[in-house]
Amino acid sequence: MIRVFLAAVLAALLLAAPASAEPRLTVGKPRLRAALHCSGRLHSAAKRPIMLVTGTGSSGDEFHVFEKGAVDAHGAPVCWVNFPRATTADVQVSVQYLVYGLRVMARRADRTVAVFGISQGGLLPRIALTYWPSLRRKVSDVVAVAGTQHGTSAFKASGCRPQGCAPAVWQQVRGSHFLRALNRKGRDETPGRRTPWTTVRSSTDEVVQPQTGRHPTSALRGAGNVLIQSVCPGRRVSHIGSAVDSVTWAALLDALRHKGPARASRLPHDVCAHPYGPGLDEAQTTAFVAAGPGLAASHIATQPRTPREPRVRAWARR
């Protein structure tokens, strides 16, 4: 009789428990804490704080310097994360740094925060809000630029053999095991009923392709999807250049100022008259854009490689 009673209690507890608990952060708090950096006063800020999320082969520090002129011109406090191994580590590890950073940032600000990411930095927020749904009430907007949402066909997994590739490179190849799990049929591509998503992409992106046609890899179902060349016809914008383009920054500011995602129809009439976002020095930014690919490649070349894609963790298969 006691066994029957205990079994009934256990069954009741299981039924009352959440269907799926959020994944536990396996990275130690000292590392998570040391990787998070902020500039400006978060609490009682006049403008909504922004989390900057960098891409593969760069640090959050470098991305902050890259965007600093525009960030300063906008006047909002910002935070960023230095992901492990210059953002080349397993994305299932890197996303934990972002989850921690968003939790801390929202708590310090005592309000929702916006997220602005480039390349892998456009993918990581989606992973975070998909598998850690409690973050959705902490994030007001996500603007994902040149995101590797459905993988890139600009290079193939065969190019990683036999010397191997960095874990995050394997995972962002079109058709990777991780992206298959994330993009499985029926999955909400813009998680968070109250979190508007905006994507920005360039048809001349040399790293993340395809960006045109029926299924652009950076576009998301349910998002406001902005193609730079649809706003500024004929403009040539590189992968890294898309992070500082005037259309990108106009879309970010539009998303922050309105409910819902950015709309191309609302962008300033003179958005194509200048190449970069407001506050960015043209000569300096042009030099940064030109040097960026070489710097990222040098970072990636010095990081550990693996002979195959990392195992998809149980929580990512849900």
ROVOSE-709241 format. One record per residue (C-alpha): z negated, x, y negated; residue in one letter; chain. Coordinates in pm, whole numbers. Example, Ala and Ser with C-alpha at 12.3 -4.5 7.8 and 13.67 -1.06 7.14 Angstrom:
BEGIN
REC      zz      xx      yy  aa  ch
REC    -780    1230     450   A   A
REC    -714    1367     106   S   A
//
This chain:
BEGIN
REC      zz      xx      yy  aa  ch
REC       0       0       0   M   A
REC     -87     283    -241   I   A
REC     244     452    -165   R   A
REC     432     131    -237   V   A
REC     242      89    -563   F   A
REC     314     449    -673   L   A
REC     679     412    -583   A   A
REC     701      97    -794   A   A
REC     535     270   -1091   V   A
REC     770     568   -1061   L   A
REC    1073     341   -1046   A   A
REC     954     157   -1357   A   A
REC     908     483   -1545   L   A
REC    1254     602   -1447   L   A
REC    1407     276   -1564   L   A
REC    1221     298   -1894   A   A
REC    1322     660   -1955   A   A
REC    1626     742   -2168   P   A
REC    1952     750   -1974   A   A
REC    2011    1112   -2068   S   A
REC    1774    1342   -2252   A   A
REC    1917    1591   -2498   E   A
REC    1974    1942   -2362   P   A
REC    1682    2179   -2403   R   A
REC    1743    2477   -2632   L   A
REC    1727    2786   -2410   T   A
REC    1757    3040   -2693   V   A
REC    1417    3160   -2815   G   A
REC    1294    3033   -3152   K   A
REC    1260    3382   -3304   P   A
REC    1633    3439   -3253   R   A
REC    1725    3094   -3378   L   A
REC    1506    3138   -3684   R   A
REC    1642    3485   -3765   A   A
REC    2003    3362   -3748   A   A
REC    1961    3087   -4009   L   A
REC    2007    3170   -4378   H   A
REC    2008    2949   -4686   C   A
REC    2092    2984   -5053   S   A
REC    1962    2752   -5321   G   A
REC    1677    2504   -5317   R   A
REC    1713    2254   -5036   L   A
REC    1434    2014   -5126   H   A
REC    1506    1783   -5419   S   A
REC    1853    1932   -5464   A   A
REC    2075    1742   -5706   A   A
REC    2366    1760   -5460   K   A
REC    2376    1715   -5086   R   A
REC    2317    2045   -4902   P   A
REC    2605    2186   -4695   I   A
REC    2594    2374   -4365   M   A
REC    2874    2633   -4349   L   A
REC    2994    2701   -3993   V   A
REC    3205    3009   -3936   T   A
REC    3477    3077   -3680   G   A
REC    3538    3319   -3395   T   A
REC    3521    3685   -3486   G   A
REC    3314    3652   -3802   S   A
REC    2956    3615   -3910   S   A
REC    2803    3339   -4115   G   A
REC    2727    3599   -4382   D   A
REC    3098    3684   -4410   E   A
REC    3197    3318   -4427   F   A
REC    2943    3256   -4702   H   A
REC    3082    3546   -4907   V   A
REC    3435    3414   -4847   F   A
REC    3345    3068   -4979   E   A
REC    3082    3171   -5235   K   A
REC    3288    3112   -5548   G   A
REC    3369    2754   -5448   A   A
REC    3016    2691   -5325   V   A
REC    2871    2814   -5653   D   A
REC    3117    2605   -5853   A   A
REC    3017    2294   -5657   H   A
REC    2649    2367   -5714   G   A
REC    2502    2248   -5385   A   A
REC    2256    2452   -5177   P   A
REC    2408    2588   -4856   V   A
REC    2292    2725   -4523   C   A
REC    2480    2921   -4260   W   A
REC    2420    3069   -3917   V   A
REC    2495    3415   -3781   N   A
REC    2604    3318   -3432   F   A
REC    2565    3571   -3150   P   A
REC    2826    3843   -3101   R   A
REC    3023    3759   -3418   A   A
REC    3069    3402   -3292   T   A
REC    3240    3518   -2971   T   A
REC    2959    3423   -2731   A   A
REC    2964    3123   -2498   D   A
REC    3000    2816   -2723   V   A
REC    2731    2648   -2512   Q   A
REC    2491    2912   -2644   V   A
REC    2624    2926   -3001   S   A
REC    2593    2550   -3044   V   A
REC    2218    2580   -2989   Q   A
REC    2192    2790   -3305   Y   A
REC    2374    2516   -3497   L   A
REC    2153    2243   -3349   V   A
REC    1842    2433   -3455   Y   A
REC    1988    2509   -3798   G   A
REC    2076    2145   -3868   L   A
REC    1732    2029   -3762   R   A
REC    1558    2279   -3987   V   A
REC    1794    2224   -4278   M   A
REC    1759    1845   -4272   A   A
REC    1380    1874   -4247   R   A
REC    1356    2115   -4540   R   A
REC    1593    1909   -4751   A   A
REC    1427    1581   -4648   D   A
REC    1770    1418   -4647   R   A
REC    2098    1421   -4460   T   A
REC    2322    1726   -4485   V   A
REC    2698    1779   -4477   A   A
REC    2878    2018   -4242   V   A
REC    3185    2226   -4334   F   A
REC    3336    2441   -4058   G   A
REC    3645    2649   -3988   I   A
REC    3815    2699   -3648   S   A
REC    3538    2728   -3385   Q   A
REC    3317    2622   -3675   G   A
REC    3500    2289   -3671   G   A
REC    3445    2252   -3296   L   A
REC    3075    2343   -3283   L   A
REC    2956    2047   -3498   P   A
REC    3140    1811   -3264   R   A
REC    2971    1966   -2961   I   A
REC    2635    1942   -3137   A   A
REC    2665    1576   -3236   L   A
REC    2814    1479   -2900   T   A
REC    2537    1620   -2681   Y   A
REC    2245    1607   -2929   W   A
REC    2288    1252   -3065   P   A
REC    1963    1267   -3265   S   A
REC    2152    1493   -3508   L   A
REC    2382    1210   -3607   R   A
REC    2124    1055   -3837   R   A
REC    2073    1394   -4002   K   A
REC    2441    1461   -4084   V   A
REC    2614    1269   -4363   S   A
REC    2967    1413   -4324   D   A
REC    3159    1661   -4111   V   A
REC    3467    1834   -4250   V   A
REC    3635    2037   -3976   A   A
REC    3911    2274   -4087   V   A
REC    4166    2412   -3839   A   A
REC    3927    2314   -3561   G   A
REC    4000    2408   -3201   T   A
REC    3919    2052   -3094   Q   A
REC    4177    2027   -2817   H   A
REC    4235    2398   -2769   G   A
REC    4507    2625   -2896   T   A
REC    4838    2692   -2724   S   A
REC    4907    2989   -2951   A   A
REC    4785    3207   -2664   F   A
REC    4723    3136   -2297   K   A
REC    4443    3215   -2056   A   A
REC    4683    3446   -1872   S   A
REC    4663    3672   -2176   G   A
REC    4297    3734   -2092   C   A
REC    4381    3889   -1759   R   A
REC    4310    4143   -1624   P   A
REC    4101    4293   -1906   Q   A
REC    3911    3972   -1977   G   A
REC    3831    3793   -2302   C   A
REC    3525    3705   -2506   A   A
REC    3360    3388   -2371   P   A
REC    3445    3176   -2676   A   A
REC    3809    3282   -2657   V   A
REC    3836    3155   -2298   W   A
REC    3674    2827   -2399   Q   A
REC    3911    2758   -2689   Q   A
REC    4233    2800   -2494   V   A
REC    4413    2471   -2446   R   A
REC    4312    2325   -2110   G   A
REC    3989    2525   -2074   S   A
REC    3725    2381   -1842   H   A
REC    3486    2333   -2131   F   A
REC    3735    2145   -2348   L   A
REC    3835    1927   -2054   R   A
REC    3471    1824   -2022   A   A
REC    3432    1764   -2396   L   A
REC    3761    1575   -2429   N   A
REC    3738    1366   -2115   R   A
REC    3892    1020   -2134   K   A
REC    3685     768   -2324   G   A
REC    3477    1024   -2514   R   A
REC    3411     944   -2880   D   A
REC    3584    1222   -3071   E   A
REC    3390    1151   -3390   T   A
REC    3032    1103   -3271   P   A
REC    2795     924   -3503   G   A
REC    2868     568   -3610   R   A
REC    2744     647   -3961   R   A
REC    2881    1002   -3978   T   A
REC    3232    1017   -4130   P   A
REC    3460    1290   -3997   W   A
REC    3742    1459   -4186   T   A
REC    3981    1717   -4042   T   A
REC    4211    1944   -4241   V   A
REC    4488    2147   -4084   R   A
REC    4799    2350   -4172   S   A
REC    5133    2322   -3995   S   A
REC    5180    2698   -4049   T   A
REC    4851    2792   -3880   D   A
REC    4935    3093   -3663   E   A
REC    4620    3080   -3449   V   A
REC    4548    2716   -3370   V   A
REC    4854    2524   -3250   Q   A
REC    5008    2267   -3223   P   A
REC    4928    2120   -3564   Q   A
REC    5218    1876   -3587   T   A
REC    5374    1621   -3355   G   A
REC    5199    1334   -3179   R   A
REC    4885    1523   -3081   H   A
REC    4781    1789   -3336   P   A
REC    4507    1992   -3178   T   A
REC    4278    1985   -3484   S   A
REC    4310    1610   -3545   A   A
REC    4046    1371   -3409   L   A
REC    4068    1004   -3321   R   A
REC    3860     811   -3572   G   A
REC    3866    1084   -3840   A   A
REC    4042    1111   -4172   G   A
REC    4307    1365   -4069   N   A
REC    4464    1560   -4355   V   A
REC    4770    1784   -4312   L   A
REC    4791    2029   -4603   I   A
REC    5173    2019   -4608   Q   A
REC    5171    1639   -4636   S   A
REC    4984    1684   -4964   V   A
REC    5163    1998   -5081   C   A
REC    5508    2008   -4912   P   A
REC    5638    2354   -4830   G   A
REC    5303    2528   -4876   R   A
REC    5243    2810   -4627   R   A
REC    4878    2836   -4532   V   A
REC    4744    3067   -4265   S   A
REC    4461    2990   -4024   H   A
REC    4200    3169   -4233   I   A
REC    4364    3057   -4556   G   A
REC    4308    2695   -4462   S   A
REC    3933    2746   -4521   A   A
REC    3983    2816   -4892   V   A
REC    4295    2612   -4967   D   A
REC    4282    2379   -5266   S   A
REC    4364    2079   -5044   V   A
REC    4078    2166   -4808   T   A
REC    3825    2189   -5088   W   A
REC    3956    1874   -5253   A   A
REC    3914    1694   -4920   A   A
REC    3560    1827   -4880   L   A
REC    3460    1715   -5229   L   A
REC    3627    1377   -5179   D   A
REC    3435    1325   -4854   A   A
REC    3107    1414   -5025   L   A
REC    3170    1176   -5314   R   A
REC    3275     868   -5117   H   A
REC    3163     669   -4819   K   A
REC    3373     741   -4515   G   A
REC    3609    1034   -4460   P   A
REC    3829    1200   -4720   A   A
REC    4155    1031   -4813   R   A
REC    4463    1225   -4914   A   A
REC    4554     945   -5155   S   A
REC    4238    1014   -5357   R   A
REC    4290    1388   -5401   L   A
REC    4345    1512   -5760   P   A
REC    4702    1488   -5885   H   A
REC    4704    1859   -5967   D   A
REC    4566    1975   -5631   V   A
REC    4892    2158   -5551   C   A
REC    4899    2337   -5886   A   A
REC    4658    2607   -5765   H   A
REC    4630    2771   -5422   P   A
REC    4254    2782   -5370   Y   A
REC    3942    2579   -5417   G   A
REC    3772    2562   -5759   P   A
REC    3566    2868   -5844   G   A
REC    3755    3102   -5612   L   A
REC    3907    3407   -5780   D   A
REC    4277    3403   -5688   E   A
REC    4330    3778   -5653   A   A
REC    4008    3837   -5463   Q   A
REC    4061    3538   -5234   T   A
REC    4419    3643   -5161   T   A
REC    4287    3985   -5060   A   A
REC    4021    3824   -4838   F   A
REC    4280    3601   -4669   V   A
REC    4507    3900   -4603   A   A
REC    4226    4114   -4461   A   A
REC    4060    3836   -4261   G   A
REC    4272    3846   -3942   P   A
REC    4227    4221   -3905   G   A
REC    3854    4198   -3961   L   A
REC    3816    3917   -3707   A   A
REC    4029    4104   -3453   A   A
REC    3817    4416   -3494   S   A
REC    3497    4216   -3442   H   A
REC    3637    4048   -3131   I   A
REC    3760    4381   -2988   A   A
REC    3409    4529   -2996   T   A
REC    3237    4236   -2824   Q   A
REC    3170    4203   -2450   P   A
REC    3442    4042   -2242   R   A
REC    3420    3834   -1927   T   A
REC    3678    3816   -1647   P   A
REC    3671    3435   -1647   R   A
REC    3561    3137   -1854   E   A
REC    3185    3074   -1853   P   A
REC    3060    2802   -1621   R   A
REC    3047    2457   -1778   V   A
REC    2679    2366   -1795   R   A
REC    2545    2046   -1646   A   A
REC    2472    1889   -1985   W   A
REC    2831    1950   -2099   A   A
REC    2969    1769   -1794   R   A
REC    2789    1447   -1886   R   A
//
